[in-house]
Amino acid sequence: MSPKQRRMPVFVERKTYRRRRMADGARMLPILGALLFCMPLLWAVSSPPKTTVTMFYLFLVWIALSVTSAIISRHLHDDDNGSQSDAENGGR
């Protein structure tokens, strides 16, 4: 066999690529959340911020992380259902 025949394709299927990127996003979400939750610690330059502003910020970050997590998990779940039906159809 020549070296050209043994090479694997460079690009993966679009659906597989998107699923992997969504899984990567799901793995990075807790790290992003930890960074965003630590942001109020950096706000105290000359005087500490008001507690209401800090709590409002933390609540908004929490809601945003929850919604983002739900969207990512829904996309990953939909991809799982599609891949199972493809396997049942013999990849057609």
Summary of the structure (lengths in Angstrom):
residues: 92
radius of gyration: 21.4
end to end distance: 29.3
largest distance: 71.6
contacts: 181
relative contact order: 0.11
helix: 77%
strand: 0%
